[in-house]
Amino acid sequence: MRWLWLFPFILTLATFPGNDVAAQSQPTGPDSIGLTRSTLTIQSTPESAHVMLDGKRVGSTPITIDSIAPGTHALTLQHPDVESWLTEPTTDTVTVAEGEHKTLRYDIRNRYFITSTPFGAQVFLGDSVIGTTPFLTSTEMGEQTLLLRKPGYEPSTVHTYGASIVATPLTKLWQNGGDAETYFKESDGGSHKSLALVGSGTATVLSGVVAAYLKIKADNQYQKYLLTGDSHYLSQTHLLDTSAGIAIIATQVGLGLFTYILFSQ
């Protein structure tokens, strides 16, 4: 009977409220669901731009993404003409609050490739020199009116809207009030020289355009390789880089030939 003195303690432990802690700790009610999801609407000019959110493609503009988690997200928009070497992705960091309904609009611009015959003309935007032909604009510049200047040639105005590749033949300043026909008749074989100048100049411009096209195309393929890890895109990158190098060499040769013909007697 000596154990009877333990009975009050046993009874106390059996009725202690702490035994219900496990049951009370289970979350209940609406707070257990978590944060209220948010909504993100994305629009663009032009429409049908490809949209990637946090590295995953979610569709094309205009698009509304429902049930997006609150917080900061990485957003990428690619021009609808994804294969064009004159487009580049638009990236942004977007922060949405809990339960927020946010709408974003993006103006996806092209780049413009400005060339001249001959090369080496200074490109002016207003009073500032922004480059030398062949010249690839940035997407931030948008639609502008540019002026091309080269010693010995008349100034030429170009516009960065409409066609993405702007090829401009520069007009020679003829001295002593003469004209082009008189200029070429002043030396024997003038007609042959004019044809050679036109041919070498055209070849130089075309090879320069091809070199720029292949290089930017290679950069686009490499970006695809980084996104997908597909070795096919890496092989295409190497092939396009090699082709671009060959085109650059052709451009150098053509420019050298054009200069030689221009200044030869």
Secondary structure, DSSP 8 states (H G I E B T S, - for coil): -GGGGGHHHHHHHHT-GGGGHHHHTS--SGGGG-S--EEEEEEEESS--EEEETTEEEEESSEEEEEE-SEEEEEEEE-S-TT-TT---EEEEEEE-TT-EEEEEEE-----EEEEESS--EEEETTEEEEESSEE--TTT-S-EEEEE-TTB--EEEESSSSSEEEEE--B--GGG--HHHHHHTSTTHHHHHHHHHHHHHHHHHHHHHHHHHHHHHHHHHHHHHHH--HHHHHHHHHHHHHHHHHHHHHHHHHHHHHHHHH--
